[in-house]
Amino acid sequence: MSSLFQRVVLLCVLTLLSVHNIHGVHDNSIDLFRTHVNVVNTLEDNLDLTLHCKSKDDDLGEHLLHQNDSFSWSFRPKWPIGTTLFFCSFAWTGEFHYFDIFIDGDSGRTDSDDCNWNVHKSGPCRIPDHGEPICFPWNKGIK
C-alpha cells in the first residue's frame, strides 16, 4: 500500500472522528470514546443546589438539584488536540462558586470515562472508580 494512500485513509478517518466529536453532548449514538459526567448535590444542611454547566460550544442550562439529586451528561472530548473544558457554577443560599468540572488531560479530574462528583460546601469531590474521593477547592475569581 502506497504511503500516499495510507495518508489519505488516515485523513478520512480523522475527519470522520472529528465530525462526531463536535455533536457529542446531545448525541445518543454509539458510546465509543464518550465521557460521562455526573454531579450529585451532597451539600451539608440539606441545601438545594443550582447548577449551570457549559463548555465553549455547549450550554447545558441551569438545573435545580435537591439533596442527593444529580445531573448527568456525556460528550466526546475533542480529539486529537485534547482541549475540552466544561465548567460549572454552583449556587445555594448566600453562596456562588465556579469549578472546572472537566479539563481534558487533567488526570485528577478525568482518570476514566466516568467522572462522578459530589458537591460539598468546601468544594467538589471527584469519586474515582477505585480509591478515596479527591476533593478540590472552588475556582478563584469569576469566569
Secondary structure, 3 states (H helix, E strand, C coil): CCHHHHHHHHHHHHHHHHHHHHCCCCCCCCCCCCEEEEEEECCHHHCCEEEEEECCCCEEEEEEECCCCEEEEEECCCCCCCCCEEEEEEEECCEEEEEEEEECCCCCCCCCCEEEEEEECCEEEEECCCCCCEECCCCCCCC
